[in-house]
């Protein structure tokens, strides 16, 4: 398999970035004039028109689009209507919180799925295997917002063990990370189980057993490594999906990340914040893809040849 060049991957993302920029402009433009949401109710019509002219919203759509694309090409994403400052710093300061939540969700999913998937594969068609399968179906069926509300109710309201909103320490991350990682853990458990069962039937695994190697060593050294390749693919795809899923989780837990910022920007039609947030999420998705390629080559060096 030929190695994919990171530069080639970056070039392939340029059309995606352009399409995303067009979609964002069209959606925000169709929502109408945001000035009514931002100026005081007692403001005069002259004040409103002056504000609209200052933002260039009185210009035809094609003029606004050309100015919008020109600003993007020069790295100028405009001024946030809501915050009255450059939109880029507003978005950048929210990235660490979203990354923290996304990584936390992935860690929760992996810590649950890896041992559970291996155990289910090694106890195939047993009562624990059936129980794990039932739990994974239930985990996939539960929506994130419902899981979050239930966790808040039990561990925050009834037991008062952890904070239920905001950020500020590891304890604040526990419930949002569990909420975000639960659904993915269910899917990853099922995939690890099926992949490991398929790998354990291969000739090289039977050869390792014939040599008298302990079953634990056979599973970990010869089986699990190859079974992890499809799991890495799913983890990469879900890491990108978790960036989007964090929007709901951040809203439920008042987590100060990109998701909460985008929701607020949509309500106020803050185009500058929306467009740079979408670009940042797209770039983060590209970075995840590149990291996945590197991880493939680490797991299976044949992929680098």
Buried (B, 14 or more C-beta within 10 A) or exposed (E): EEEBEEEEEEEEBEEEBEEBBEEBBEEBBEEEBBBEEBBEEEBEEEEBEBBBEEBEBEBEEEEBBEBBBEBBEEEBBBBBBBBEEBBBEBBEEBBEBBBBBBBBBBEBBBEBBBEBBBBBBBBEEEEEBEEBBEBBEEBBEBEBEEBBBEBBEEBBEEEEEBBBEEBEEEEBBBBBBBBBBBBBBBBBBBBBBBBBBBBBEEEEBEEBBEEEBEEEEBBEEBBBEBBBBBBBBBBBBBBBBBBBBBBBBBBBBEBBBBBBBBEBBBEBBBBBBBBBBBBBBBEBBBEBBBEBBEBBBEBBEEBEE
